[in-house]
Structure formats: C-alpha cells, structure tokens
Amino acid sequence: MSVIDRRTLVATASSALILGTAGLLSPARAKGVAPTPSMRGGSNNYRPGAPIVTRIGGGGFWMSGTVRRAGDGAPLAGQRVQIWAHTTEGHERDPHSHGATLTDANGAFRLEMPQIVPAFGQAHGHLALESRDFQTVFLRPVMRDPSATSLTADFVLQPA
C-alpha cells in the first residue's frame, strides 16, 4: 500500500470513528409523526353526518385502520370515521352504501360492509375522518387485489 493510500485510509477511518462516536454521544431525537394528507378523489360522494352503524349492508368485507395524533403518534379514541364504496350492493353515491364508526381506546376502527368492486377501473374505498378537534382528512385507498376481503387505511390527524 502506498503512503497516499494509507493516509486516505487513516483519514477515512478517523472521520467515520469521530462521526460515529458523535452520533452515539448525542441524545436521541424522536421525529414527529407527520399528518396524513387528504387524497385526491377521497371526498367524492362524501355525505356529511352519515349515521353510525354496526355494519353496512350484508357485510363480508372489512374496512379497518387506526387513527393517531400528528406529532406524538398517540392513539385517538372516539374519532368518527365515515366509510363508503362501490360494492356488490350499491354505488358509492347511494346513501345505503355509507356508514360511520368510532375508534376504540387504541384508536382502531373496523366496519363490515359488502364486497368492494371496481369503479372507474379500480376497486377502492373512501374514508373520511370527521372531527371538530382535528382537520378533516379524506382517503381513497386502492385495493391491490379486487378479490381481497379487507382493506386497511390509517389516519394521522392534525389539530383543527
């Protein structure tokens, strides 16, 4: 090995050691949980104040997810999540295709509904987080497999 190569090696190793040690000595910094942005098309056929239900239609498909607060990621209980979709029992514009549920103590929600079927070429659901305390967020998750019997969507909310 030549002198230049050794100097380069020593300098590189020293820099890595110093930077690595500095990283170990500095306190860990938690990064905040960023809020979920509304998705384009998510609010299509939204019905403010859809009723809270135990199931939409005949069921067979599960929409689920979690709701957390931006920043610290704390779960949010009692948040209203409206769900609607184009299903085997109706179009996403039909009132009977809409329903809402509330999150539990862990910020989780789950609502049974009819099987989602493709509309405009894609099988997708619609969800709206409706709250006085947080900004409204609309989601439009697309299913990878149109024959799947569940879909998950998570919200991270920003205070209103």
Buried (B, 14 or more C-beta within 10 A) or exposed (E): EEEEEEEEEEEEEEEEEEEEEEEEEEEEEEEEBEBBEBBEBBBBBBBEEBEEBEEBBEBBBBBBBBBBBBBEBEBBEEBBBBBBBBBEBBBBEBEEBBBBBEBBEEBBBBBBBBBBBEBEEEBBBBBBBBBEEBBBBBBBBBBEEEEEEEBEBBBBBBEE
